[in-house]
Amino acid sequence: MTKKRQKKRIIRRRKKSIFSNLFFSVSLFSSIIILSALGFLLFSPRFQIDNLVVSGNNNISTEEIERIANEKIKTSFSIMGMDIITESIFLSFDGKINQIKEAMPEIEKISIKKNFPNGISLEIVEKKPFALWDYNNERFLVDKNGSFIRYEQENEDISNLIQIKQEEESIDLDKKEIINNIIIISEGLSKEEINISSYVIFDDKLRVNTTNFFILFDLRQDISWQVEKLKAVLENDDQVREGINVKYIDLRFDNQAIIQKKE
């Protein structure tokens, strides 16, 4: 009986050993196949991007976009202490797109299309300049969201841009909110025939310069309500509307619109 039991144990051990070796072999073979396929997709010259098409850009040079894009689409891997670079079309480009936009703040949006096996197309949407922002001896263009586009260029025509001058430093300054307030003021006065030349930002107030006088708004209060007060004054007094003997209009105090006459 003892010999029979020993034989059964030996047979079971052999079966386990066979199954273990088979599982190891299959796992090893599968791993080699997967790694080989992955390496082929990531590093094969057939799938390395060498055809980049850029469209949609008007003010940004195609060559500059191509230069930045070619830099950013590269991905490096460290294998056994060696840095290996790939530009495989099978990699995700979401993070790369953000890097391109950070390097080129003039770009609002980039849409990417993969053209297999080795090409990509970039559709560019540029930011539209809305205002010229002047602060601390620096003049730069911003869009409607207050987002930086680029610094003003020499002899650039800025006549169609709103002029904004920031007089004081403010950590909490929200450019987008400031521009939204400016849009409310501009649209509110569009029918009043008031020619606005520029906007000046202070810590808690906004000064609107017109051809004949200036207007003071409180940035801490509802701008729309202050515009309504101003419109009521202009509609009821033609001399104020025309700026006759008016130095400024102050809208910062409750329901009042204080008119300061020229001396």
Residue pairs with C-beta under 8 A, 6 or more apart in sequence:
41 47
41 88
41 90
42 86
42 88
42 90
42 91
43 84
43 86
43 88
44 88
46 117
46 118
47 88
47 89
47 90
47 117
47 118
48 86
48 87
48 88
48 89
48 118
49 73
49 87
49 88
49 89
49 118
49 119
49 120
50 118
50 119
51 115
51 118
51 119
51 120
52 66
52 69
52 70
52 119
52 120
52 121
52 122
53 115
53 119
53 120
53 121
53 122
54 62
54 65
54 66
54 69
54 121
54 122
54 124
55 121
55 122
55 123
55 124
56 123
56 124
56 125
56 126
57 65
57 124
57 126
58 126
59 106
59 126
60 104
60 106
60 107
60 124
60 126
64 104
65 100
65 104
65 122
65 124
68 100
68 103
68 104
69 100
69 122
72 96
72 99
72 100
72 103
73 87
73 93
73 96
73 120
74 85
74 86
74 87
75 85
75 86
75 87
75 88
75 91
76 83
76 84
76 85
76 86
77 83
77 84
77 85
77 86
78 84
89 114
89 116
89 117
89 118
89 119
89 120
93 112
93 120
97 110
97 112
100 107
100 110
101 107
101 110
105 127
105 147
105 148
105 149
105 150
106 126
106 127
106 149
106 150
107 124
107 125
107 126
107 127
108 125
108 126
108 127
108 128
108 143
109 124
109 125
110 122
110 123
110 124
110 125
111 122
111 123
111 125
112 120
112 121
112 122
112 123
113 120
113 121
113 123
114 120
115 121
127 143
127 147
127 149
128 143
128 144
129 141
129 142
129 143
129 149
129 161
130 142
130 143
130 144
130 161
130 162
130 179
131 141
131 142
131 161
131 162
131 163
131 164
131 179
131 182
132 139
132 140
132 141
132 142
132 152
132 158
132 161
132 162
132 163
132 164
133 139
133 140
133 141
133 142
133 164
133 166
133 175
134 163
134 164
134 165
134 166
135 165
135 166
136 166
136 169
138 151
139 151
139 152
140 148
140 149
140 150
140 151
140 152
141 148
141 149
141 150
141 151
141 152
141 161
142 148
142 149
142 175
142 179
143 149
144 179
144 183
145 175
145 176
145 179
146 174
146 175
146 176
146 177
146 178
146 179
147 175
147 176
152 158
162 182
162 186
162 198
162 199
163 197
163 198
163 199
164 178
164 179
164 182
164 198
164 199
164 200
164 201
165 198
165 199
165 200
165 201
166 173
166 201
167 200
167 201
167 202
168 201
168 202
168 203
170 203
173 201
178 201
178 206
178 219
181 206
181 217
181 219
181 223
182 199
182 206
184 223
184 224
184 227
185 196
185 206
185 208
185 217
185 223
185 227
186 196
188 224
188 227
188 228
188 230
188 231
189 196
189 227
189 230
189 231
192 231
192 234
192 235
192 241
193 241
194 210
194 234
194 241
195 210
195 211
196 208
196 209
196 210
197 209
197 210
197 211
198 209
199 206
199 207
199 208
199 209
200 206
200 207
200 208
200 209
201 207
201 219
204 218
204 219
204 220
205 216
205 217
205 218
205 219
205 252
206 216
206 217
206 219
207 214
207 215
207 216
207 217
208 214
208 215
208 216
208 217
210 243
211 243
212 242
212 243
212 244
212 246
213 243
213 246
213 247
213 248
213 249
214 247
214 248
214 249
215 230
215 248
215 249
215 250
215 251
216 248
216 249
216 250
216 251
216 252
217 223
217 226
217 251
217 252
218 226
218 251
218 252
221 252
226 251
226 252
229 251
229 255
229 256
229 257
230 249
230 251
230 257
232 257
233 240
233 249
233 257
233 259
234 240
234 241
235 241
239 245
239 246
240 246
240 249
240 259
245 261
245 262
246 259
246 260
246 261
246 262
247 260
247 261
247 262
247 263
248 260
249 257
249 258
249 259
249 260
250 257
250 258
250 259
250 260
251 257
251 258
